[in-house]
Amino acid sequence: MSMPSMGEAMANAFETPVFFFLKQNSQTCFPHFCAPNSNNPIFIAYIKSKDHFVALKMKIKHIFPAPRPLKNWKMSASPQSRAWEEVYSNCFV
């Protein structure tokens, strides 16, 4: 799996944000084509020493320290999908 390309693909396929955590390069991938919905977000962490991805489960799915969204997301996102950033605005560090 390669991030950010797979993060964007996953966000679009599952119509939900993907939050990827890596010590040096964490990122948030929002869907490009759908408005915010009730789908659970996807949380993934990469353990470099084990070369392994793990799924994370947050206690509260809208309150956690999230990395900033990919810079190019807004340019290619549909108008209704841009609302995703507002849903998670309190999470960005």
Order of alpha helices (4+ residues) and beta strands (2+ residues): alpha-beta-beta-beta-beta-alpha-alpha
